[in-house]
Amino acid sequence: MQIGGVQKTSLLDYPDKISAIVFTQGCNFRCGYCHNPELIVMKKEPAWTTAGFFEFLNSRKGKLDGVVITGGEPCMQRGLVDFIKQIKDLGFLVKLDTNGTLPEVLKEALPFVDYVAMDIKAPLYKYPEIVNLNLNSENIKKSINIIMSGCVDYEFRTTVVKEQLVFEDFDKIADLIKGAGRYYLQKFVPSKTLDKNLMSASTYSNEEFELIIGNLQTKIKNVYLRS
């Protein structure tokens, strides 16, 4: 595992749980609004060794409920499944964050995961524009179907940059994940970005989000706004 960093405690990243966060190195997307741009490229020297992380985790037994594995894109890591199994063997829950581009890895990992969060960047036709990559959109649909098969608790989520997503785009996203159990819209906050031009970008107002959520709820029962 190429570990780019560890946040030792979080009350926000795993719903209703106290967790540690492991940030993996390497991502196959180049989203302009990425708030972890330092993790995009895999580096020769990881910030943490795997052994060092498990030494830390052993010291947190009884204090943490679970571990969030995020990135970067964790499914790019060759040792992901074994890493998850080791965490589970210590008695911790595991939440996995993914962009859904590697459905076969996701499928292999899910039996050992307690919660999965998949980013829906945009309607499929807009993906290349948002992620700055020509990708196989069928893999995104495969991952959605795998997650919605009901084998693990899950959420879908979209970071909303007003300049990138218009109202009609949310209708197309709703069609993509129609019937999903849980969908979060995340307000874009320009604190740190890969594309410096997006530091001046904006998100929708609360009133506009209310309209978007009202429309989404005709196809997705539980839609929430996350600041």
Backbone bond lengths (Angstrom), bond angles and torsions (degrees), N, CA, C in turn:
res aa  C-N    CA-C-N  psi(-1)  N-CA   C-N-CA  omega(-1)  CA-C   N-CA-C  phi
1 M - - - 1.465 - - 1.522 109.59 -
2 Q 1.328 115.05 132.39 1.456 120.84 174.82 1.529 107.63 -96.60
3 I 1.329 116.02 99.91 1.464 121.65 -176.48 1.516 109.63 -93.55
4 G 1.335 115.14 120.27 1.460 120.35 -178.78 1.507 113.55 -91.27
5 G 1.328 117.34 -12.20 1.452 120.58 179.70 1.514 110.73 170.32
6 V 1.321 115.45 164.25 1.463 122.43 178.26 1.522 108.93 -137.87
7 Q 1.318 115.79 130.87 1.460 121.30 168.73 1.520 106.39 -102.02
8 K 1.298 116.79 119.73 1.463 120.05 -167.54 1.523 113.62 -73.51
9 T 1.313 117.92 -25.93 1.463 120.58 179.80 1.514 110.32 -147.25
10 S 1.328 115.89 134.42 1.461 122.10 173.82 1.517 109.44 -142.63
11 L 1.330 115.72 137.74 1.463 121.71 175.30 1.518 111.36 -104.20
12 L 1.341 116.91 0.63 1.462 121.04 -170.69 1.520 114.55 -115.10
13 D 1.309 118.47 -29.09 1.459 120.47 -165.80 1.520 115.08 -85.13
14 Y 1.320 117.22 -17.98 1.466 121.78 175.18 1.521 106.09 -121.43
15 P 1.328 119.20 112.89 1.462 121.22 -174.18 1.530 113.54 -50.83
16 D 1.343 114.89 121.77 1.471 122.81 175.13 1.522 113.83 64.92
17 K 1.335 116.90 19.20 1.461 120.20 179.89 1.530 110.18 -130.93
18 I 1.323 114.89 153.69 1.472 120.92 170.12 1.525 106.63 -93.47
19 S 1.308 115.77 125.27 1.464 118.36 -172.65 1.520 112.58 -136.20
20 A 1.311 114.50 163.05 1.468 122.61 163.60 1.519 106.63 -103.02
21 I 1.328 115.89 154.38 1.460 120.18 -179.78 1.517 109.54 -119.02
22 V 1.337 115.37 129.13 1.464 121.90 173.96 1.523 107.72 -106.24
23 F 1.319 116.48 123.44 1.465 121.96 177.60 1.523 108.85 -100.96
24 T 1.326 116.53 117.29 1.457 119.62 178.53 1.522 110.74 -88.84
25 Q 1.326 115.41 152.98 1.460 121.34 178.60 1.525 110.52 -86.84
26 G 1.324 114.91 146.49 1.449 120.53 173.78 1.509 113.01 97.65
27 C 1.330 115.78 129.97 1.461 121.39 175.63 1.520 108.54 -147.51
28 N 1.333 115.94 142.94 1.464 120.10 178.39 1.528 112.16 -92.92
29 F 1.337 118.03 0.59 1.463 122.48 173.84 1.525 109.88 -104.05
30 R 1.322 114.90 158.91 1.460 121.91 175.10 1.530 108.46 -131.76
31 C 1.319 116.10 57.50 1.465 120.93 -178.69 1.529 109.15 -65.52
32 G 1.312 116.21 129.34 1.458 120.11 -177.81 1.507 113.57 -60.07
33 Y 1.341 117.24 -32.45 1.464 120.33 -177.53 1.525 113.12 -88.07
34 C 1.324 118.12 4.97 1.461 121.64 -178.54 1.529 110.92 -49.96
35 H 1.349 115.97 127.44 1.467 119.63 -179.61 1.531 111.86 -97.56
36 N 1.354 116.55 4.26 1.466 120.86 173.26 1.532 110.46 -125.39
37 P 1.327 118.26 53.44 1.470 119.47 -174.58 1.522 114.01 -62.05
38 E 1.339 116.83 -23.20 1.461 120.23 179.65 1.520 112.70 -69.95
39 L 1.352 116.90 -11.63 1.466 120.89 -178.52 1.525 113.05 -97.13
40 I 1.315 118.03 -5.77 1.464 120.88 -171.99 1.523 111.99 -64.31
41 V 1.321 117.11 -43.72 1.466 121.37 -177.82 1.522 109.57 -98.31
42 M 1.336 116.73 131.48 1.463 120.43 176.41 1.526 109.81 -69.13
43 K 1.319 115.41 132.36 1.459 120.53 -179.81 1.524 110.02 -104.63
44 K 1.308 115.85 155.21 1.457 120.37 -178.08 1.520 111.94 -65.14
45 E 1.329 116.18 -35.80 1.453 120.17 -178.21 1.524 109.80 -109.22
46 P 1.340 118.66 110.16 1.461 120.58 178.12 1.518 111.23 -67.41
47 A 1.322 116.39 153.47 1.460 120.85 179.33 1.529 111.26 -69.14
48 W 1.338 115.61 -32.86 1.461 122.07 177.00 1.522 108.66 -130.95
49 T 1.323 116.92 144.86 1.453 119.84 169.42 1.528 108.39 -82.94
50 T 1.315 115.98 157.04 1.465 119.67 176.11 1.525 110.45 -61.77
51 A 1.310 116.80 -41.16 1.464 120.75 178.84 1.525 110.88 -61.84
52 G 1.322 115.70 -41.49 1.458 120.08 178.97 1.518 112.20 -63.98
53 F 1.329 115.92 -37.19 1.461 119.18 179.06 1.528 110.31 -66.37
54 F 1.327 117.36 -44.42 1.466 119.06 -178.33 1.524 111.89 -70.25
55 E 1.308 117.52 -27.77 1.468 120.02 172.67 1.532 109.67 -64.12
56 F 1.333 115.96 -43.76 1.463 120.58 176.01 1.525 110.41 -61.85
57 L 1.347 117.11 -46.33 1.458 121.18 -174.83 1.529 110.97 -63.54
58 N 1.317 117.12 -38.28 1.461 120.55 176.59 1.519 111.73 -59.47
59 S 1.325 115.59 -33.73 1.468 120.03 -179.24 1.526 112.36 -76.06
60 R 1.346 117.04 -10.00 1.462 120.70 -176.17 1.526 112.78 -107.02
61 K 1.321 117.13 10.07 1.462 120.26 176.83 1.529 109.84 -60.27
62 G 1.325 115.85 133.29 1.452 120.70 -177.95 1.506 114.16 85.35
63 K 1.336 116.68 -8.95 1.467 120.95 -179.79 1.525 112.34 -112.68
64 L 1.327 116.18 -26.34 1.461 121.88 177.99 1.525 109.74 -116.24
65 D 1.332 114.86 145.94 1.463 119.72 174.63 1.524 111.96 -87.56
66 G 1.343 115.46 -36.02 1.452 117.89 -173.08 1.507 113.63 -158.89
67 V 1.328 113.96 -177.46 1.465 123.07 -179.99 1.520 108.17 -129.45
68 V 1.322 115.53 132.84 1.461 122.36 174.05 1.523 107.82 -100.26
69 I 1.330 116.14 124.96 1.467 120.93 176.66 1.518 107.17 -105.33
70 T 1.326 115.43 114.80 1.454 120.65 -176.07 1.519 108.98 -135.40
71 G 1.321 117.55 -169.34 1.460 117.62 -175.75 1.496 113.38 -152.44
72 G 1.349 111.49 -146.11 1.449 129.27 8.41 1.520 114.09 51.94
73 E 1.332 114.27 -167.81 1.462 121.41 175.26 1.531 108.53 -121.98
74 P 1.343 117.30 104.03 1.468 120.48 -175.40 1.522 114.59 -57.38
75 C 1.318 117.94 -31.21 1.469 119.87 -176.50 1.528 112.65 -68.96
76 M 1.318 118.12 -7.62 1.456 121.57 173.86 1.531 111.74 -79.20
77 Q 1.330 117.16 -12.09 1.458 121.44 -176.44 1.519 110.93 -81.82
78 R 1.304 117.31 125.13 1.466 121.79 -178.04 1.532 112.06 -62.93
79 G 1.301 117.40 -34.05 1.459 120.25 -176.41 1.507 114.38 -95.71
80 L 1.340 117.68 19.81 1.464 120.96 -172.34 1.531 112.78 -58.83
81 V 1.320 117.31 -51.26 1.463 119.80 -174.30 1.527 111.18 -63.17
82 D 1.314 117.57 -44.13 1.465 120.51 177.91 1.527 110.78 -62.97
83 F 1.306 116.88 -38.16 1.466 122.33 178.09 1.529 109.83 -61.30
84 I 1.331 116.35 -45.77 1.467 121.32 178.26 1.522 110.33 -61.39
85 K 1.329 116.77 -44.83 1.466 120.56 -179.13 1.527 111.31 -60.27
86 Q 1.336 116.71 -39.24 1.459 120.06 179.47 1.526 110.90 -65.05
87 I 1.315 116.63 -39.26 1.466 120.50 177.56 1.522 110.04 -63.67
88 K 1.327 116.27 -44.52 1.462 120.93 179.84 1.530 111.25 -63.66
89 D 1.320 116.51 -37.72 1.469 120.38 179.90 1.526 111.84 -62.17
90 L 1.333 116.78 -24.14 1.455 120.95 178.34 1.537 111.99 -86.19
91 G 1.333 116.17 -2.84 1.457 119.77 175.35 1.516 115.47 95.03
92 F 1.334 117.36 13.54 1.464 120.94 -179.29 1.527 111.22 -99.07
93 L 1.327 115.73 148.92 1.455 121.42 169.27 1.520 109.29 -73.94
94 V 1.330 116.98 157.93 1.469 121.15 179.56 1.521 109.99 -130.31
95 K 1.316 115.52 128.16 1.469 122.47 170.22 1.523 107.63 -111.97
96 L 1.329 116.40 132.30 1.460 122.40 -178.84 1.521 109.63 -115.08
97 D 1.326 116.58 128.28 1.470 122.77 173.52 1.523 108.93 -100.15
98 T 1.334 117.13 139.26 1.467 119.86 -178.50 1.516 111.26 -151.56
99 N 1.336 115.20 156.60 1.468 119.36 173.67 1.529 111.89 -96.29
100 G 1.317 117.36 -2.66 1.458 121.32 172.50 1.514 116.66 81.11
101 T 1.318 118.44 11.93 1.464 120.39 -176.99 1.530 113.26 -84.64
102 L 1.334 117.05 -11.22 1.467 120.73 -177.11 1.536 109.02 -125.13
103 P 1.337 116.57 72.34 1.466 120.36 -173.27 1.522 114.35 -61.87
104 E 1.325 118.69 -31.90 1.464 119.79 -178.52 1.529 111.11 -68.22
105 V 1.326 116.16 -39.50 1.471 119.84 176.55 1.528 109.39 -66.79
106 L 1.325 116.12 -43.67 1.459 120.96 178.37 1.527 110.89 -57.28
107 K 1.325 115.92 -44.91 1.474 120.92 -179.17 1.527 110.81 -62.42
108 E 1.316 116.51 -38.35 1.458 120.75 179.50 1.528 111.49 -68.51
109 A 1.337 116.27 -34.64 1.466 120.77 -175.45 1.526 113.41 -80.93
110 L 1.324 117.57 -31.33 1.469 121.03 -170.00 1.523 115.49 -57.17
111 P 1.335 120.40 -35.80 1.477 117.99 179.26 1.524 114.12 -60.01
112 F 1.329 117.25 -17.14 1.460 121.26 -177.52 1.525 112.39 -108.93
113 V 1.330 116.58 5.04 1.457 122.85 -175.81 1.530 109.54 -107.84
114 D 1.331 116.64 145.33 1.463 121.36 -179.90 1.525 112.63 -98.20
115 Y 1.325 116.87 -23.01 1.468 120.97 -177.44 1.523 107.51 -156.04
116 V 1.318 116.62 136.95 1.465 120.24 178.51 1.522 109.49 -129.25
117 A 1.317 115.73 138.90 1.458 122.33 176.71 1.524 108.65 -121.80
118 M 1.324 116.20 122.20 1.460 120.51 -179.96 1.512 110.24 -114.49
119 D 1.314 115.54 130.93 1.463 121.61 176.29 1.522 110.06 -77.97
120 I 1.313 115.74 128.99 1.462 122.07 169.58 1.519 105.25 -106.17
121 K 1.297 116.81 104.89 1.460 120.57 -170.24 1.524 112.96 -72.73
122 A 1.357 115.79 -32.19 1.460 120.20 -171.25 1.525 107.43 -179.75
123 P 1.328 118.41 176.48 1.471 118.96 165.63 1.530 108.44 -58.33
124 L 1.319 117.39 151.93 1.462 120.18 -173.25 1.521 113.11 -55.96
125 Y 1.327 117.13 -37.99 1.471 118.92 -176.78 1.520 112.13 -67.05
126 K 1.343 116.69 -20.28 1.465 120.81 -178.08 1.520 113.21 -95.43
127 Y 1.319 117.22 -6.62 1.461 120.27 -176.42 1.535 113.15 -53.51
128 P 1.340 119.58 -50.64 1.469 118.61 -177.96 1.524 113.12 -55.87
129 E 1.322 116.04 -36.39 1.465 120.77 178.98 1.520 111.84 -67.11
130 I 1.334 117.53 -38.93 1.458 121.84 -175.75 1.526 111.96 -80.52
131 V 1.348 116.63 -42.03 1.464 119.99 -173.12 1.529 112.54 -97.69
132 N 1.328 116.44 -3.95 1.465 121.65 179.10 1.531 112.05 55.93
133 L 1.352 113.94 47.04 1.452 120.80 -178.83 1.518 108.67 -156.11
134 N 1.325 116.61 136.76 1.464 120.04 170.34 1.519 107.73 -85.30
135 L 1.324 116.18 113.50 1.452 120.02 -172.54 1.519 110.91 -124.22
136 N 1.324 115.06 166.96 1.453 122.04 175.48 1.529 107.93 -85.03
137 S 1.316 117.03 103.06 1.463 120.56 -175.73 1.524 112.06 -66.46
138 E 1.340 117.08 -19.61 1.461 119.46 177.21 1.527 111.18 -62.66
139 N 1.328 116.84 -30.40 1.464 119.87 178.40 1.521 111.41 -66.91
140 I 1.330 116.67 -35.50 1.461 120.47 176.38 1.529 109.53 -63.19
141 K 1.321 116.87 -46.00 1.462 120.39 179.64 1.532 111.53 -65.07
142 K 1.330 116.66 -38.45 1.469 119.71 177.84 1.527 110.72 -61.35
143 S 1.325 116.65 -43.95 1.469 120.13 -179.53 1.522 111.33 -64.76
144 I 1.328 116.74 -40.15 1.463 120.31 176.51 1.527 110.03 -59.27
145 N 1.311 116.93 -45.61 1.467 120.92 -178.99 1.529 111.89 -65.29
146 I 1.325 116.20 -39.23 1.465 120.42 178.41 1.537 109.97 -62.30
147 I 1.322 115.21 -46.41 1.469 119.84 -178.06 1.525 111.21 -65.99
148 M 1.333 116.84 -39.98 1.460 120.57 -177.16 1.521 113.32 -80.34
149 S 1.324 116.80 3.15 1.464 119.89 178.84 1.524 112.02 -70.16
150 G 1.340 115.96 -13.83 1.459 119.47 173.24 1.506 115.81 94.62
151 C 1.333 118.22 10.18 1.458 119.33 -176.35 1.529 113.09 -84.02
152 V 1.348 117.93 -12.37 1.460 120.85 -178.14 1.527 108.86 -153.52
153 D 1.331 116.44 150.91 1.456 120.90 176.89 1.529 108.76 -66.26
154 Y 1.330 116.96 145.75 1.463 118.50 -172.11 1.525 112.63 -155.09
155 E 1.319 113.81 166.86 1.462 122.04 167.85 1.518 109.09 -144.66
156 F 1.312 115.90 151.76 1.458 122.69 165.72 1.525 107.28 -107.73
157 R 1.335 116.40 153.86 1.463 118.78 -176.99 1.519 109.53 -153.35
158 T 1.319 114.74 150.23 1.460 121.12 179.38 1.517 109.56 -134.55
159 T 1.314 116.54 125.57 1.464 120.77 171.42 1.521 107.83 -80.17
160 V 1.331 116.22 126.09 1.453 120.64 -169.62 1.534 111.26 -106.04
161 V 1.334 114.43 108.07 1.461 122.09 170.43 1.530 106.25 -102.78
162 K 1.325 116.11 119.58 1.464 120.38 -173.28 1.517 112.51 -58.23
163 E 1.318 116.09 -36.28 1.455 120.69 -178.80 1.533 112.83 -70.97
164 Q 1.320 117.76 -13.26 1.464 121.58 -177.90 1.523 113.98 -104.60
165 L 1.327 117.17 -33.21 1.462 121.55 -174.12 1.529 110.67 -121.29
166 V 1.335 116.55 119.70 1.463 121.60 176.22 1.533 108.60 -94.66
167 F 1.325 116.76 168.63 1.463 121.48 -175.28 1.531 111.95 -53.12
168 E 1.330 116.76 -41.83 1.467 120.50 -176.60 1.535 112.00 -64.61
169 D 1.321 116.34 -26.34 1.467 119.51 179.87 1.526 111.52 -63.32
170 F 1.325 116.91 -33.53 1.465 119.82 -178.47 1.526 111.20 -69.60
171 D 1.333 116.74 -31.44 1.461 119.53 174.70 1.523 110.65 -62.38
172 K 1.338 116.21 -40.89 1.471 120.58 -179.98 1.525 110.88 -69.83
173 I 1.332 117.39 -36.95 1.468 120.39 175.61 1.525 109.70 -63.35
174 A 1.343 116.35 -41.93 1.464 120.45 179.47 1.525 111.15 -60.41
175 D 1.319 117.11 -37.88 1.464 120.23 176.50 1.525 111.15 -64.73
176 L 1.326 115.97 -34.92 1.463 121.67 -178.11 1.525 111.79 -68.08
177 I 1.341 117.34 -35.92 1.470 121.24 -176.83 1.533 110.58 -120.36
178 K 1.309 116.25 30.75 1.472 121.63 -177.73 1.531 110.45 -54.10
179 G 1.334 115.47 131.70 1.452 120.48 -179.56 1.517 114.53 85.36
180 A 1.333 117.63 3.00 1.465 121.03 179.84 1.528 110.48 -60.88
181 G 1.324 115.36 149.30 1.459 119.78 -177.96 1.513 114.13 -74.99
182 R 1.338 116.92 -29.73 1.460 119.35 -173.71 1.528 109.54 -156.61
183 Y 1.328 115.91 128.72 1.472 120.60 -179.36 1.523 108.87 -137.76
184 Y 1.322 115.34 128.72 1.456 121.70 -179.78 1.527 110.79 -113.19
185 L 1.312 115.77 133.32 1.452 122.30 166.63 1.522 107.26 -96.62
186 Q 1.318 116.26 127.17 1.461 120.93 -177.07 1.527 109.92 -110.00
187 K 1.313 115.79 124.26 1.458 119.63 177.95 1.533 110.25 -65.04
188 F 1.318 115.88 130.89 1.457 120.24 174.42 1.524 109.19 -71.51
189 V 1.336 115.72 126.92 1.470 122.00 177.38 1.521 107.40 -121.03
190 P 1.338 118.53 112.52 1.472 121.20 -174.28 1.528 112.78 -79.78
191 S 1.339 115.73 72.86 1.467 119.57 178.30 1.528 111.59 -93.85
192 K 1.347 115.72 -38.08 1.468 122.57 178.14 1.512 106.56 -156.30
193 T 1.326 118.20 130.09 1.461 121.37 -176.27 1.524 110.82 -139.08
194 L 1.338 115.10 153.13 1.457 120.01 173.72 1.523 110.14 -67.78
195 D 1.329 116.43 -46.24 1.462 122.65 177.27 1.531 108.80 -92.12
196 K 1.303 116.69 107.88 1.467 121.23 -176.16 1.523 111.99 -60.83
197 N 1.329 117.42 -24.28 1.465 119.88 179.04 1.531 111.60 -64.74
198 L 1.324 116.22 -24.24 1.460 119.29 -178.92 1.523 113.08 -80.96
199 M 1.312 117.53 -3.05 1.456 119.42 174.95 1.523 111.46 -63.96
200 S 1.321 116.48 -20.08 1.471 120.13 178.00 1.529 112.06 -102.57
201 A 1.337 116.68 6.21 1.469 120.27 179.75 1.525 110.06 -76.85
202 S 1.329 115.92 169.71 1.463 120.63 -174.89 1.525 110.39 -132.62
203 T 1.321 116.01 177.25 1.454 122.28 173.02 1.523 107.33 -126.44
204 Y 1.323 117.29 -179.28 1.461 120.14 -178.20 1.526 110.89 -80.26
205 S 1.327 115.50 158.98 1.464 121.26 175.98 1.527 109.19 -74.57
206 N 1.322 116.50 164.49 1.465 120.26 177.94 1.524 111.22 -59.23
207 E 1.329 116.71 -37.61 1.457 120.95 179.49 1.528 111.01 -65.33
208 E 1.330 116.53 -40.55 1.466 120.33 177.65 1.529 110.83 -67.46
209 F 1.329 116.53 -39.27 1.460 119.33 177.14 1.528 111.27 -62.86
210 E 1.310 117.24 -36.14 1.469 120.23 177.64 1.525 110.99 -60.02
211 L 1.328 116.79 -41.04 1.463 120.48 177.73 1.519 111.09 -65.98
212 I 1.337 116.44 -43.57 1.464 121.02 179.52 1.522 110.46 -61.66
213 I 1.338 116.29 -45.85 1.463 120.66 -178.61 1.524 110.66 -64.75
214 G 1.321 116.99 -40.05 1.462 120.15 177.76 1.514 112.22 -58.47
215 N 1.319 116.77 -40.98 1.467 120.69 177.70 1.528 111.35 -69.21
216 L 1.336 115.78 -41.28 1.459 119.74 -178.84 1.526 111.95 -63.34
217 Q 1.316 116.99 -33.50 1.461 120.69 -174.78 1.525 113.64 -69.94
218 T 1.304 117.49 -5.83 1.465 119.48 172.13 1.525 110.96 -75.79
219 K 1.341 117.13 -18.06 1.463 121.56 -178.27 1.534 113.42 -122.87
220 I 1.343 115.76 -21.04 1.464 121.35 -179.14 1.518 106.66 -131.28
221 K 1.320 116.67 121.25 1.459 119.90 -171.46 1.527 113.13 -66.19
222 N 1.318 116.54 -49.37 1.464 121.00 -173.34 1.529 110.41 -108.72
223 V 1.322 115.93 101.57 1.457 122.53 179.51 1.520 107.87 -120.84
224 Y 1.328 116.04 131.53 1.450 120.88 -174.90 1.529 110.64 -130.69
225 L 1.318 115.23 156.60 1.461 121.80 174.45 1.511 107.93 -106.23
226 R 1.331 115.99 126.59 1.458 122.27 179.99 1.525 108.13 -115.24
227 S 1.309 115.98 121.88 1.477 120.30 -178.33 1.526 111.03 -78.61
